[in-house]
Amino acid sequence: MRKFILPVICFFVMVSVTGGPAWAEGNVLLADAEPVIIDDVQNYEEFEEENPLAIEADVVLVKDPLEAYNRVMFAFNDKFYYYFFKPVYTGYSNVIPEPARKSVNKFYTNLTMPIRFFNCLFQGKFQSAGTEMLRFSINSTLGIAGLFDPAKSRFHLDAQEEDFGQTLSKCKMGPGTYIVWPFIGPSNVRDTVGLVGDIALNPITWITYLYLNPLEGFGIRAFDTVNTGSLEAEDAYEGVTKAALDPYVALQDAYVKNRSKKINE
């Protein structure tokens, strides 16, 4: 039972750390400016009247009517990160040298090419879809099953970071309510639906369904989660929250701006 729980937990924590996706009768964020904190809907309407140009410009609205719940989940995830996930990936880092961990990360990135490829197609980015297919062909052969990334180092072909949440945004779906999921971390309605779509496009899901039992599938995801965490967690999570006066708002800001940037690219 413990072996089953561990991969599940690690998977969710990883999604939290790598950061996902935000409305609040609360916070209004300017994409390239300091966030403006608004207490309630009435105050938001006053802000809108007083700042019409800001509203029409690069403004990202964060609807957070679940703030009380979200702050509880944030505190839970924070404790879980420091008392469980960080010791796990730190121990892993002490055993596996960084170059090997980077190669494992590249292997998983290459394996999950269909997520990026199909979302490029769904968004009408056919050149980007071609780039993804070309990267996969090069890295699967010259890069020895994706352990190396000659597509980038030799041919200057960058990975196209597209996911189903971005695709839904291109289809004019709004972000919906901001929500912090246990283990998963910051998200919103749109990106939660998008996460389900990306799981469906992930070859690891297909492999697990066709050839493995659920425990083995979770083990593969858990390994990817811990490996990626060992490379990115400190910068992605601690770098945002550690020095912040309000880590909850800091993580929310970082999440919203990161998603807004990716959607507008």
Secondary structure, 3 states (H helix, E strand, C coil): CHHHHHHHHHHHHHHHHHCCCCEEEEEEEECCCCCEECCCHHHHHHHHHHCHHHHHCCEEEEECCCHHHHHHHHHHHHHHHHHHHHHHHHHHHHHCCHHHHHHHHHHHHHHCHHHHHHHHHHCCCHHHHHHHHHHHHHHHHCCCCCCCCHHHHCCCCCCCCCCHHHHHHHCCCCCCCEEEECCCEEEEHHHHHHHHHHHHHCHHHHHHHHHCCHHHHHHHHHHHHHHHHHHHHHHHHHHHHCCCCCHHHHHHHHHHHHHHHHHHC
